[in-house]
């Protein structure tokens, strides 16, 4: 049954189950026969339910059961894709054991999830099968949802080739090839636009990683400088920010027009009080697992998004994670 009153689009959960339950309560959802549901609305999750947080397994069960009972929809996040890839074996002739190589860095990212499922192996296999079936994007009558970046030309190519918005078995293996359509699709929609820093410059991010790339937006029409398109918590090095963006880097960008349907994304670790990025674009990832906010947007069909429609809970740095409501 379709929601009669609207949708509640919810940002990256990352194992913050307590915050998720509090947010659902704020939004008017109640638990009936073990599943969270609303009498006239439907939740939509932007992906990244797994990794990092203290209650990953519980979070997955909450969201899965809502989707299974048609109380919610979800798109795949890069962390669901990474988990799926980490456990997808490769053919013997490929020269690698798994689709996502089990490097120290990759293992560190997924370790909290592995630990929490260590005594629940069948549960984990069931969730991996669910990850693979997740839509890569959603286009509804009046709005769109994708984890990181909406690239219309790429989505059109994918729909023309496959006729649907999910990964096939063959397509999953092809994602290791960044030039193949499934590889380009996953890299753009799940991870967004990542541009290289010029001249081999390395940036040390707040999470401790050294990065050669930075996250760029997809809603700036005619950027001139690097700083015009940066969209991440960490600022660019000063010697990069005011440098002109070369043509070859501009060619890697895409553009989401202000005339398009409202679009909801996650992925980008926002801070501060939630508000639209553009009148028709909202990012709902406000760093819940890093003691930020777990955020939802109450969408009622409006084509100009409103700050007043954001709802959130604050996640505080205590053990276990606790939350406070914000009004």
WOLINLIN-V968878 format. One record per helix or strand of 3 or more residues. SS is the DSSP state (H for helix, E for strand). FROM is the first residue (numbers start at 1). TO is the last residue. If there is no record, write none. Layout:
SS;FROM;TO
SS;FROM;TO
This chain:
E;6;10
H;17;26
E;30;32
E;35;37
E;41;45
H;56;68
E;72;75
H;78;86
H;92;94
H;104;116
H;121;133
E;143;145
H;152;162
H;169;174
H;181;191
E;193;196
H;198;200
E;213;216
H;226;228
H;238;241
H;247;250
E;262;265
E;281;283
H;288;290
E;293;299
H;307;309
E;310;316
E;322;326
